[in-house]
Amino acid sequence: MHLLSSVRELAWAQNPVIWFGEACVILWLVIRQVRSSWVRAGVTLVLSGLIMNVLVTAANAGTMPVVGMPLTIQPASPIWQPATAQTRLTFLADQARLGLFSIGDLVMLFGGMLMLSIFLRRVCKSSRRFVAPLTESSTSHSVLKA
């Protein structure tokens, strides 16, 4: 798993557009598999958040700037760098006042939660169809047969 995250990090640092393309393909497959306007809205939100993150990362030479990053925090990856006066699109960067998340991260998170809630709702609905409700008449028949 560490190798996979390293490859993704390298792909993001080298060219965020490639990483974005990969995510678009995966989300397109989700849309084709699940026909729901709510899932499509969730996918649209995830893609919108990804676009925001790609824009700010591409505008800042493959790094995600962090506005208001405390000096005591050591970034987990060299992708994250403190914002400077030369930072472009700072409103799309990770923000200390947003818990070190960016607006794009929050939009993706909301879209993901929307999709997850629809999937869980469908799973619960389909599992209820397969479980026959236990009623008095069904228990009395089984007692009489025994």
N, C-alpha and C positions, 0 to 999 in steps of 0.2 A: 504494500500500500504506500510505503514511503517513496518508492521508485515512481509510482504513478503520480503522486503529488509533486515530485521533483520535475517530472516531465511536463506536467501542466504549468508549473511555475515558470519553467524555462520557455515554454511556448507563449505564455502571457507576456513575459519580459521581452522576448524577441519580436513578437508581432501579435498584439492583442486581437487583431482582426481575424487571424486564423483561429484563435481560441473562441472568438465570438461565432465564427462560422460553424464550428463543431457544436456549440450550444444550440445554434439555430436548427441544425439538423436533428438533434435529439428532441427539441421541443416540437418540431414539425411532426416527428413520428408520434409524439404524444397526442397532438391534435388529430392526426389521422386515425388513431386507435380509439380515442374517446370523443364521441360526438356530443358535446355539451357546450352551450354558450358560456357557462360559468368557467369551464376548464379553458376555453379559448380566451376568456378575459384574463384568467390567471397566467396563461402562456404569454399573452400580450404584455402583461405587467412585468413578467420575468425578462422578456426580451427588451422592454423599455429600460429596465434597470441595468441590464447588460450593456445596452447602447451607451447609457450615461457613463458607466465605468470604462468602457472602451474609449470613449471620447476623451475623458480626462487623462487616462493612462497614455494614449497615443499623443496627446498634446504635450505631455511631460516626459517624452523620451522613454516610455516603457516603465515609468515608476508611478505609483499612486501616492500623491502628496497627502500629508496629514496636517490639517490646520489645527493648531493649538496642541500639538503632541507634547506631553510633558517630557522633560529631559530624563526623568527616571524610567521611562518606558524604553525597553530594547525591542525594536521591531523583530518579528518572527522571521522576516524575509527581507532581503535588500530591495524588494519591490516597493516597500513602504519607506518613504523619506519625509522628513519634516518639510512643510511648505515654506517657501522663501518668497522674496519680493518678485522673483522671476517666474513663480508658479503660474501656470495658465489654468483657467476654468476652476478657480478655487471653490466656487459654490458647488461643484460636483465632486470635490475631493472628500476624503474621510474627514470627519469633523469631531473634535474632542467633545463639543456640546451635544453631539448625537451618539455618544458612547463609543467613539472611534469608528462609527459607521458612516457611509456616504448616503446621499439621497438615493442613489442607484441601488445600494445594498438594501435599504428599507423597502423600496418599491419591489425588488426581487423577492424579499422575504414575504411581503404581503401577497404577492402573486403565488408564491410557493405554498403558503398557508391556505389560500383559496383553493388551489388544485388539490392539496392533501385533504381538505375537508370534504370536497366533492367525492374523491376516491373513497374515503372512509364511509361516507354516507351511502354510496353505492354498495360497498362491501356489506355493510350492516343490513341494507335492504335485501340484498340477494341471499344472505345467510338466513334471514327470517323466512324466506320462501321455502327453503329446504327443511326447516324444522317444523314439523306438524305440531300444532298446539294440542296440549293434553287437556281433554275435556272429560267431564263425568261420563258421557256416553261411551267414549273410547275406553275408559278404564273399566266400566261395567261390562262391556263386551269381552274384554280380555279376561275378566274374572269369571264370567259365565262359561267361556271356552275352556278354562283350566279345570 
